[in-house]
Amino acid sequence: MSKETLRHQLDKARPKLKVVSPLAYWDILVMGWFNIVLGLTFILGIDSARFTASLLIVNDLFTFDFWGVVFIIIGLLKLYSLRINNWKLARSTLFIGVSVKAAWMIALTIRTFISPGTLFLNILWVTIALLQIGAYIWFMPPSTEAYGQRRKDRD
Amino acid sequence: MNEVIISLISMVSALGVAYIVNVASKRVQAKKAEKQPKDRMEQMFDGYERLIKQKDVEDDRKQRYIKTIEEELRLTKEHVGHLERALEATKDELNESRIENAELRDKLDEMRKEYQKVKSENQDTVDALTK
């Protein structure tokens, strides 16, 4: 049996994320579609001219279009990782999502204190960010590299 | 300017949050690993490892079997060589024996003819004396 065939069989033998951790699977799936919808909304649905002050302070550095592309890419990568059952990619996209959402969460929180009007949006965003953080910390199984490292430590 | 500072604070804070989340995730995974030292993936990998070891043992056994067969083949070839040489020698002996037999048969025939000749001469002598 050649190495390539063995590797192919090992890749196929990896259990589906949906079976190992359904919560992580659904979180990534929902967040993936959420990111795509949010990204499309940023690009197509928001008229920047209507905002006299930026809704999200981060956008003073980066435009709505930029964040729209970022969210769409993250969303597509999330769905792609589920499609090919790549746990490492799923973990990475979840972690990138956590970082981006944390930045927006901090920005919205600061904005809530310095100018009223974004409290409800802030609560929603914090909830989403916490869900993603929780999924990453407690529900996401480690990637195969982590298994390999633990095996080396054990041996 | 104020909003740029807030943006920078957001970015730096996000990095902090990401670091904390990453560390927390590793700790949770480590605790899970301690509670469940062998999960499904590791069991599966161990299974593959055992299979590979079994195949290694099987390969070693085949290697030993091949060496045994090669030794048997060498001995058999030597034996065949001995048999071939013995066959050639026996054939030579057979040929020599046949040649000797032919010579002896010729001598016997000559002796038999000579005897018949002497016998007939003696008979003639006896017949002449009795007349």
Interface residues (C-beta under 8 A of the other chain):
Chain A: L10 A13 R14 P15 V20 S54 I57 V58 D60 L61 F95 V98 S99 V100 A102 A103 W104 M105 I106 A107 I110 R111 I114 I133 Y136 I137 W138 M140 P141 P142 T144 A146 Y147 R150 R151
Chain B: E3 V4 I6 S7 I9 S10 M11 S13 A14 L15 V17 A18 V21 N22 A24 S25 V28 Q29 A33 R40 M41 E42 M44 F45 Y48
